[in-house]
Amino acid sequence: MKRLARRTPPEPWSAKLRAPFAVLGIRSNGSHITDIAFLPLKEKEAAPADALSERTVQELNRYLDDPCFSFTVPILPHGTPFQQRVWKALQAIPAGATQTYGELAKMLKSAPRAVGGACGANPVVLIIPCHRVVAQHSLGGFMHAGDGEPLFIKRWLLKHENATVE
């Protein structure tokens, strides 16, 4: 089974929050959230290390209670200029809605695989809602995986938001 962590964190997590589908690892630089990742459910929760991480935990809990909640915490996702363009487009997709890789690619004058690669490289999951991007005739992939635990998470999130899936 594919490991849930999106990448090996260079620094300790600023907080870890248990969600129904994974433990959310949150990393803050004190002024911005730089990473949120899906960690395995066996990970232990960790109390927030700073005020921004505490606020992020509160906002993530609000999202888990209300999928239409809009995040306000400042984020600083590191990526290429193309990835930044994709991530900005993802933030415009409202809860309960989806867009296909092809639709986003057309809008960004790119290719669906490039959009998928940028979605898979998203360092701030949920706040940048890469789970709202689907394939034309299927759920598509998630976290560079085509099956297993990552798709369970994507399906859970879309169902939580009352999005039409498959």
N, CA, C and O of each residue as an XYZ file, in Angstrom:
664
protein
N       0.843     -1.181      0.000
C       0.000      0.000      0.000
C       0.887      1.242      0.000
O       1.923      1.280      0.663
N       0.468      2.242     -0.745
C       1.220      3.485     -0.839
C       1.199      4.212      0.503
O       0.160      4.301      1.157
N       2.346      4.724      0.899
C       2.451      5.494      2.144
C       1.675      6.787      1.994
O       1.721      7.412      0.935
N       0.965      7.200      3.029
C       0.099      8.369      2.946
C       0.834      9.694      2.982
O       0.366     10.659      2.378
N       1.949      9.779      3.656
C       2.650     11.061      3.722
C       3.034     11.484      2.317
O       3.552     10.678      1.545
N       2.788     12.735      1.982
C       3.045     13.227      0.637
C       4.545     13.332      0.369
O       4.978     13.213     -0.777
N       5.326     13.549      1.397
C       6.783     13.588      1.277
C       7.370     13.580      2.677
O       6.666     13.849      3.650
N       8.624     13.279      2.782
C       9.262     13.250      4.094
C       9.458     14.679      4.577
O      10.101     15.477      3.895
N       8.919     15.012      5.734
C       9.025     16.394      6.201
C      10.439     16.738      6.631
O      11.087     15.954      7.325
N      10.926     17.910      6.222
C      12.267     18.321      6.622
C      12.316     18.786      8.077
O      13.365     18.695      8.715
N      11.218     19.271      8.600
C      11.131     19.768      9.973
C       9.996     19.044     10.676
O       9.106     18.507     10.017
N      10.013     19.021     11.987
C       8.883     18.398     12.702
C       7.570     19.111     12.371
O       7.555     20.291     12.020
N       6.498     18.384     12.490
C       5.186     18.971     12.275
C       4.885     19.964     13.401
O       5.246     19.732     14.555
N       4.229     21.057     13.060
C       3.823     22.062     14.047
C       2.584     21.613     14.807
O       2.311     22.100     15.904
N       1.837     20.686     14.224
C       0.651     20.103     14.863
C       0.271     18.864     14.071
O       0.609     18.734     12.894
N      -0.435     17.960     14.729
C      -1.018     16.800     14.053
C      -2.447     16.668     14.548
O      -2.704     16.626     15.752
N      -3.366     16.604     13.605
C      -4.794     16.555     13.910
C      -5.387     15.271     13.351
O      -5.210     14.965     12.172
N      -6.086     14.524     14.187
C      -6.751     13.302     13.726
C      -8.031     13.672     12.993
O      -8.870     14.408     13.512
N      -8.169     13.152     11.781
C      -9.381     13.297     10.981
C      -9.937     11.894     10.736
O      -9.237     10.916     11.001
N     -11.144     11.763     10.249
C     -11.707     10.427     10.028
C     -10.942      9.575      9.016
O     -11.054      8.349      9.048
N     -10.176     10.183      8.131
C      -9.535      9.483      7.021
C      -8.017      9.426      7.141
O      -7.381      8.647      6.430
N      -7.417     10.227      8.019
C      -5.954     10.293      8.179
C      -5.644     11.227      9.345
O      -6.535     11.869      9.901
N      -4.380     11.286      9.696
C      -3.906     12.320     10.611
C      -3.347     13.427      9.724
O      -2.576     13.164      8.802
N      -3.739     14.659     10.009
C      -3.272     15.788      9.215
C      -2.037     16.379      9.869
O      -2.100     16.893     10.986
N      -0.916     16.304      9.168
C       0.313     16.926      9.632
C       0.337     18.364      9.152
O       0.169     18.621      7.960
N       0.542     19.297     10.057
C       0.514     20.731      9.749
C       1.886     21.311     10.041
O       2.447     21.088     11.114
N       2.422     22.053      9.089
C       3.715     22.715      9.299
C       3.539     24.211      9.094
O       2.968     24.655      8.098
N       4.045     24.988     10.063
C       3.957     26.442     10.043
C       5.358     27.024     10.142
O       6.225     26.463     10.813
N       5.576     28.146      9.473
C       6.835     28.870      9.666
C       6.633     30.025     10.645
O       7.507     30.878     10.804
N       5.473     30.040     11.296
C       5.141     31.091     12.258
C       4.229     32.150     11.672
O       3.385     32.704     12.377
N       4.395     32.440     10.370
C       3.537     33.444      9.734
C       2.653     32.854      8.633
O       1.656     33.464      8.246
N       3.014     31.673      8.130
C       2.262     31.003      7.073
C       2.244     29.500      7.312
O       3.145     28.948      7.944
N       1.213     28.852      6.802
C       1.192     27.394      6.758
C       1.923     26.991      5.489
O       1.569     27.439      4.398
N       2.923     26.164      5.620
C       3.726     25.756      4.465
C       3.410     24.342      4.003
O       3.666     24.001      2.849
N       2.860     23.515      4.880
C       2.530     22.139      4.530
C       1.347     21.648      5.347
O       1.232     21.939      6.537
N       0.476     20.905      4.694
C      -0.507     20.056      5.355
C      -0.469     18.760      4.577
O      -0.614     18.761      3.355
N      -0.275     17.666      5.270
C      -0.140     16.372      4.595
C      -0.997     15.326      5.281
O      -1.285     15.420      6.474
N      -1.399     14.331      4.509
C      -2.125     13.184      5.042
C      -1.107     12.192      5.589
O      -0.286     11.665      4.839
N      -1.158     11.940      6.877
C      -0.275     10.980      7.535
C      -1.102      9.741      7.899
O      -2.328      9.827      7.970
N      -0.467      8.615      8.125
C      -1.224      7.405      8.489
C      -2.019      7.591      9.777
O      -1.618      8.342     10.666
N      -3.142      6.900      9.862
C      -4.005      6.984     11.048
C      -3.303      6.535     12.323
O      -3.728      6.904     13.418
N      -2.235      5.744     12.204
C      -1.526      5.284     13.402
C      -0.679      6.392     14.037
O      -0.228      6.254     15.173
N      -0.465      7.486     13.308
C       0.284      8.629     13.871
C      -0.473      9.194     15.063
O      -1.704      9.192     15.089
N       0.265      9.673     16.037
C      -0.356     10.284     17.215
C      -0.602     11.765     16.941
O       0.154     12.421     16.224
N      -1.677     12.266     17.530
C      -1.942     13.692     17.444
C      -0.839     14.449     18.183
O      -0.196     13.908     19.083
N      -0.632     15.693     17.796
C       0.330     16.544     18.485
C      -0.277     17.926     18.636
O      -0.821     18.479     17.680
N      -0.186     18.476     19.818
C      -0.737     19.799     20.092
C      -0.017     20.853     19.249
O       1.169     20.707     18.952
N      -0.728     21.908     18.864
C      -0.108     22.975     18.076
C       1.074     23.614     18.796
O       1.035     23.844     20.005
N       2.119     23.892     18.033
C       3.344     24.470     18.589
C       3.344     25.999     18.536
O       4.187     26.640     19.165
N       2.406     26.587     17.791
C       2.358     28.047     17.686
C       0.919     28.486     17.419
O       0.044     27.660     17.159
N       0.691     29.779     17.488
C      -0.661     30.319     17.353
C      -1.263     30.034     15.975
O      -2.452     29.736     15.870
N      -0.454     30.122     14.926
C      -0.980     29.872     13.583
C      -1.378     28.408     13.418
O      -2.390     28.111     12.784
N      -0.602     27.504     13.977
C      -0.962     26.084     13.910
C      -2.251     25.824     14.685
O      -3.081     25.021     14.257
N      -2.421     26.496     15.819
C      -3.664     26.374     16.598
C      -4.852     26.859     15.774
O      -5.895     26.206     15.732
N      -4.691     27.994     15.128
C      -5.761     28.528     14.280
C      -6.067     27.583     13.124
O      -7.226     27.404     12.751
N      -5.034     26.985     12.563
C      -5.224     26.038     11.454
C      -5.974     24.802     11.919
O      -6.867     24.324     11.219
N      -5.628     24.278     13.083
C      -6.352     23.140     13.646
C      -7.828     23.505     13.818
O      -8.707     22.711     13.483
N      -8.101     24.700     14.338
C      -9.489     25.143     14.514
C     -10.217     25.214     13.171
O     -11.364     24.782     13.055
N      -9.542     25.763     12.159
C     -10.177     25.879     10.843
C     -10.373     24.506     10.198
O     -11.400     24.268      9.562
N      -9.418     23.615     10.350
C      -9.593     22.262      9.797
C     -10.760     21.553     10.479
O     -11.536     20.859      9.821
N     -10.888     21.723     11.801
C     -12.037     21.146     12.504
C     -13.350     21.752     12.009
O     -14.353     21.047     11.892
N     -13.349     23.041     11.720
C     -14.567     23.667     11.182
C     -14.902     23.089      9.821
O     -16.071     22.842      9.524
N     -13.878     22.867      8.977
C     -14.111     22.237      7.670
C     -14.675     20.827      7.852
O     -15.587     20.429      7.127
N     -14.146     20.077      8.802
C     -14.635     18.715      9.029
C     -16.089     18.721      9.514
O     -16.824     17.763      9.278
N     -16.504     19.796     10.190
C     -17.900     19.940     10.614
C     -18.779     20.510      9.507
O     -19.945     20.136      9.378
N     -18.219     21.411      8.712
C     -18.968     22.112      7.668
C     -18.114     22.183      6.405
O     -17.205     23.010      6.326
N     -18.387     21.331      5.417
C     -17.539     21.299      4.220
C     -17.556     22.586      3.400
O     -16.727     22.752      2.505
N     -18.475     23.490      3.683
C     -18.519     24.768      2.965
C     -17.698     25.857      3.659
O     -17.635     26.991      3.184
N     -17.073     25.509      4.781
C     -16.237     26.473      5.495
C     -15.112     26.969      4.580
O     -14.509     26.180      3.853
N     -14.837     28.257      4.618
C     -13.751     28.850      3.823
C     -12.550     29.116      4.722
O     -12.664     29.796      5.742
N     -11.419     28.583      4.342
C     -10.189     28.763      5.116
C      -9.679     30.202      4.990
O      -9.785     30.829      3.936
N      -9.120     30.706      6.100
C      -8.570     32.063      6.103
C      -7.101     32.102      6.517
O      -6.464     33.153      6.438
N      -6.557     30.964      6.957
C      -5.154     30.983      7.398
C      -4.249     31.298      6.203
O      -4.513     30.851      5.087
N      -3.193     32.060      6.436
C      -2.267     32.374      5.341
C      -1.416     31.147      5.003
O      -0.917     30.451      5.888
N      -1.268     30.906      3.708
C      -0.460     29.772      3.264
C       0.692     30.259      2.399
O       0.622     31.324      1.786
N       1.745     29.466      2.362
C       2.903     29.756      1.535
C       3.386     28.445      0.922
O       4.375     27.867      1.371
N       2.671     27.978     -0.119
C       3.081     26.726     -0.753
C       4.267     26.956     -1.690
O       4.240     27.853     -2.533
N       5.285     26.153     -1.535
C       6.463     26.277     -2.393
C       6.298     25.381     -3.608
O       5.996     24.195     -3.474
N       6.494     25.941     -4.785
C       6.374     25.191     -6.025
C       6.803     26.047     -7.198
O       7.137     27.223     -7.052
N       6.784     25.424     -8.366
C       7.163     26.123     -9.588
C       6.088     27.154     -9.946
O       4.979     27.102     -9.414
N       6.406     28.078    -10.833
C       5.370     29.031    -11.264
C       4.134     28.324    -11.845
O       3.006     28.756    -11.605
N       4.341     27.245    -12.605
C       3.199     26.506    -13.148
C       2.378     25.885    -12.026
O       1.151     25.986    -12.032
N       3.030     25.248    -11.069
C       2.307     24.667     -9.940
C       1.511     25.741     -9.205
O       0.363     25.511     -8.825
N       2.108     26.899     -9.006
C       1.412     28.001     -8.330
C       0.141     28.390     -9.091
O      -0.894     28.652     -8.479
N       0.220     28.429    -10.432
C      -0.964     28.757    -11.239
C      -2.054     27.707    -11.056
O      -3.230     28.044    -10.913
N      -1.663     26.441    -11.060
C      -2.636     25.366    -10.870
C      -3.254     25.476     -9.481
O      -4.475     25.400     -9.343
N      -2.437     25.652     -8.462
C      -2.941     25.708     -7.087
C      -3.900     26.883     -6.900
O      -4.892     26.770     -6.179
N      -3.605     28.005     -7.547
C      -4.514     29.153     -7.471
C      -5.853     28.799     -8.124
O      -6.909     29.152     -7.601
N      -5.812     28.112     -9.251
C      -7.051     27.690     -9.928
C      -7.837     26.707     -9.062
O      -9.067     26.750     -9.042
N      -7.150     25.838     -8.358
C      -7.828     24.866     -7.494
C      -8.593     25.575     -6.383
O      -9.686     25.150     -6.009
N      -8.029     26.641     -5.863
C      -8.678     27.366     -4.773
C      -9.970     28.045     -5.216
O     -10.773     28.449     -4.375
N     -10.180     28.174     -6.519
C     -11.412     28.775     -7.037
C     -12.538     27.743     -7.190
O     -13.680     28.121     -7.451
N     -12.235     26.451     -7.033
C     -13.268     25.412     -7.144
C     -14.005     25.340     -5.810
O     -13.391     25.028     -4.790
N     -15.297     25.621     -5.796
C     -16.026     25.631     -4.518
C     -16.292     24.224     -3.988
O     -16.291     23.252     -4.744
N     -16.516     24.131     -2.694
C     -16.874     22.854     -2.075
C     -18.128     22.319     -2.751
O     -19.060     23.069     -3.041
N     -18.139     21.021     -2.997
C     -19.275     20.375     -3.640
C     -19.182     20.342     -5.148
O     -19.990     19.691     -5.811
N     -18.196     21.044     -5.698
C     -18.001     21.066     -7.142
C     -16.714     20.327     -7.496
O     -15.828     20.158     -6.658
N     -16.631     19.898     -8.732
C     -15.395     19.294     -9.234
C     -15.096     19.885    -10.606
O     -15.978     20.425    -11.274
N     -13.856     19.773    -11.003
C     -13.439     20.093    -12.363
C     -12.565     18.946    -12.829
O     -11.934     18.267    -12.019
N     -12.528     18.734    -14.121
C     -11.669     17.675    -14.646
C     -10.265     18.223    -14.899
O     -10.053     19.428    -15.031
N      -9.324     17.294    -14.960
C      -7.950     17.673    -15.304
C      -7.946     18.389    -16.649
O      -7.229     19.372    -16.836
N      -8.753     17.887    -17.586
C      -8.820     18.488    -18.917
C      -9.377     19.895    -18.902
O      -8.865     20.768    -19.602
N     -10.428     20.136    -18.111
C     -11.006     21.479    -18.023
C      -9.984     22.470    -17.465
O      -9.832     23.579    -17.976
N      -9.287     22.048    -16.405
C      -8.264     22.933    -15.834
C      -7.127     23.164    -16.823
O      -6.623     24.280    -16.950
N      -6.725     22.101    -17.523
C      -5.642     22.230    -18.502
C      -6.024     23.219    -19.600
O      -5.210     24.052    -19.998
N      -7.242     23.128    -20.082
C      -7.699     24.053    -21.129
C      -7.682     25.486    -20.614
O      -7.228     26.397    -21.307
N      -8.176     25.680    -19.401
C      -8.207     27.014    -18.804
C      -6.794     27.577    -18.624
O      -6.569     28.772    -18.815
N      -5.842     26.707    -18.254
C      -4.462     27.138    -17.997
C      -3.569     27.026    -19.228
O      -2.373     27.310    -19.159
N      -4.147     26.611    -20.351
C      -3.395     26.406    -21.604
C      -2.223     25.453    -21.366
O      -1.063     25.762    -21.640
N      -2.584     24.284    -20.846
C      -1.590     23.279    -20.496
C      -2.118     21.907    -20.912
O      -3.010     21.798    -21.753
N      -1.554     20.871    -20.311
C      -1.963     19.491    -20.584
C      -2.519     18.862    -19.308
O      -2.066     19.189    -18.211
N      -3.502     17.956    -19.442
C      -4.082     17.315    -18.256
C      -3.055     16.632    -17.360
O      -3.169     16.706    -16.136
N      -2.050     15.965    -17.941
C      -1.039     15.291    -17.110
C      -0.223     16.294    -16.306
O       0.153     16.014    -15.167
N       0.052     17.450    -16.880
C       0.794     18.487    -16.150
C      -0.038     19.005    -14.983
O       0.492     19.247    -13.899
N      -1.335     19.174    -15.202
C      -2.229     19.600    -14.125
C      -2.252     18.532    -13.036
O      -2.184     18.850    -11.848
N      -2.348     17.265    -13.441
C      -2.329     16.170    -12.469
C      -1.042     16.141    -11.662
O      -1.066     15.891    -10.457
N       0.073     16.394    -12.318
C       1.355     16.443    -11.605
C       1.391     17.560    -10.580
O       1.906     17.377     -9.477
N       0.849     18.717    -10.937
C       0.802     19.840     -9.994
C      -0.139     19.516     -8.833
O       0.147     19.855     -7.685
N      -1.257     18.863     -9.133
C      -2.181     18.462     -8.052
C      -1.465     17.519     -7.090
O      -1.583     17.664     -5.874
N      -0.730     16.565     -7.625
C      -0.011     15.610     -6.792
C       1.101     16.237     -5.971
O       1.503     15.683     -4.948
N       1.604     17.386     -6.407
C       2.687     18.067     -5.690
C       2.163     19.099     -4.691
O       2.954     19.779     -4.037
N       0.858     19.222     -4.567
C       0.240     20.201     -3.675
C       0.728     20.002     -2.239
O       0.492     18.945     -1.655
N       1.408     21.005     -1.657
C       1.911     20.843     -0.293
C       0.917     21.225      0.803
O       1.174     20.964      1.978
N      -0.208     21.835      0.444
C      -1.153     22.314      1.453
C      -2.543     21.734      1.141
O      -3.455     22.449      0.726
N      -2.671     20.427      1.352
C      -3.929     19.751      1.034
C      -5.080     20.340      1.843
O      -4.877     20.937      2.900
N      -6.254     20.163      1.337
C      -7.523     20.658      1.872
C      -7.673     22.163      1.668
O      -8.683     22.595      1.113
N      -6.719     22.969      2.092
C      -6.826     24.411      1.860
C      -6.677     24.682      0.365
O      -7.397     25.514     -0.188
N      -5.766     23.999     -0.281
C      -5.699     23.965     -1.747
C      -6.373     22.633     -2.110
O      -5.753     21.577     -1.983
N      -7.633     22.675     -2.559
C      -8.440     21.458     -2.666
C      -8.192     20.621     -3.926
O      -9.034     20.568     -4.821
N      -7.042     19.978     -3.981
C      -6.712     19.149     -5.139
C      -7.656     17.949     -5.269
O      -7.767     17.358     -6.343
N      -8.333     17.592     -4.178
C      -9.270     16.467     -4.230
C     -10.483     16.776     -5.107
O     -11.231     15.861     -5.453
N     -10.694     18.018     -5.469
C     -11.847     18.405     -6.293
C     -11.581     18.269     -7.783
O     -12.430     18.624     -8.601
N     -10.407     17.759     -8.141
C     -10.076     17.555     -9.552
C     -10.217     16.070     -9.859
O      -9.639     15.223     -9.178
N     -10.992     15.770    -10.892
C     -11.295     14.386    -11.249
C     -10.992     14.149    -12.724
O     -10.812     15.090    -13.497
N     -10.939     12.880    -13.095
C     -10.783     12.524    -14.502
C     -12.130     12.704    -15.206
O     -13.162     12.845    -14.549
N     -12.120     12.699    -16.513
C     -13.344     12.956    -17.265
C     -14.432     11.914    -16.986
O     -15.607     12.263    -16.875
N     -14.047     10.645    -16.874
C     -15.045      9.589    -16.694
C     -14.827      8.762    -15.434
O     -15.395      7.678    -15.300
N     -14.009      9.263    -14.508
C     -13.763      8.513    -13.277
C     -13.282      9.470    -12.185
O     -13.158     10.677    -12.392
N     -13.023      8.896    -11.042
C     -12.513      9.675     -9.918
C     -11.125     10.242    -10.214
O     -10.770     11.310     -9.715
N     -10.351      9.536    -11.014
C      -8.984      9.955    -11.299
C      -8.056      9.516    -10.189
O      -8.428      8.691     -9.355
N      -6.866     10.054    -10.171
C      -5.884      9.694     -9.161
C      -5.889     10.679     -8.001
O      -6.661     11.636     -7.961
N      -4.996     10.401     -7.064
C      -4.852     11.284     -5.905
C      -3.526     10.977     -5.254
O      -3.203      9.815     -5.007
N      -2.757     12.009     -4.974
C      -1.449     11.857     -4.326
C      -0.548     10.911     -5.129
O       0.160     10.079     -4.560
N      -0.585     11.048     -6.433
C       0.213     10.230     -7.361
C      -0.148      8.747     -7.287
O       0.676      7.896     -7.622
N      -1.357      8.431     -6.856
C      -1.797      7.031     -6.777
C      -3.093      6.860     -7.560
O      -3.907      7.779     -7.656
N      -3.263      5.679     -8.109
C      -4.478      5.377     -8.848
C      -5.426      4.475     -8.098
O      -6.520      4.177     -8.579
N      -5.014      4.033     -6.914
C      -5.883      3.175     -6.108
C      -5.427      3.202     -4.662
O      -4.487      3.916     -4.311
N      -6.098      2.418     -3.822
C      -5.704      2.277     -2.426
C      -6.150      3.422     -1.538
O      -7.114      4.124     -1.844
N      -5.443      3.600     -0.447
C      -5.780      4.565      0.596
C      -5.943      5.998      0.070
O      -6.877      6.682      0.489
N      -5.075      6.480     -0.830
C      -5.275      7.838     -1.331
C      -6.648      8.051     -1.977
O      -7.270      9.094     -1.774
N      -7.122      7.072     -2.751
C      -8.439      7.246     -3.373
C      -9.561      7.141     -2.353
O     -10.610      7.764     -2.520
N      -9.352      6.357     -1.293
C     -10.329      6.327     -0.207
C     -10.470      7.728      0.384
O     -11.585      8.183      0.639
N      -9.342      8.416      0.604
C      -9.366      9.773      1.161
C     -10.079     10.730      0.203
O     -10.936     11.505      0.627
N      -9.732     10.679     -1.078
C     -10.359     11.560     -2.066
C     -11.868     11.330     -2.097
O     -12.643     12.286     -2.088
N     -12.280     10.081     -2.133
C     -13.703      9.746     -2.162
C     -14.396     10.266     -0.886
O     -15.495     10.816     -0.957
N     -13.747     10.089      0.279
C     -14.309     10.566      1.545
C     -14.519     12.081      1.494
O     -15.586     12.578      1.855
N     -13.494     12.807      1.043
C     -13.576     14.269      0.997
C     -14.679     14.743      0.054
O     -15.433     15.655      0.393
N     -14.779     14.137     -1.115
C     -15.815     14.543     -2.064
C     -17.211     14.209     -1.536
O     -18.145     14.990     -1.715
N     -17.353     13.074     -0.898
C     -18.639     12.709     -0.301
C     -18.984     13.697      0.825
O     -20.131     14.128      0.952
N     -17.984     14.047      1.632
C     -18.169     15.022      2.714
C     -18.700     16.345      2.173
O     -19.518     17.008      2.812
N     -18.222     16.721      0.985
C     -18.626     17.984      0.364
C     -19.883     17.839     -0.497
O     -20.309     18.800     -1.138
N     -20.477     16.644     -0.516
C     -21.667     16.369     -1.339
C     -21.414     16.562     -2.821
O     -22.320     16.947     -3.560
N     -20.205     16.303     -3.259
C     -19.874     16.402     -4.677
C     -20.319     15.123     -5.379
O     -20.298     14.045     -4.785
N     -20.713     15.239     -6.622
C     -21.062     14.067     -7.415
C     -19.776     13.376     -7.817
O     -18.896     13.981     -8.429
N     -19.673     12.088     -7.464
C     -18.460     11.323     -7.733
C     -18.808     10.145     -8.627
O     -19.745      9.397     -8.348
N     -18.054      9.987     -9.693
C     -18.180      8.885    -10.654
C     -19.577      8.798    -11.129
O     -19.899      7.935    -11.945
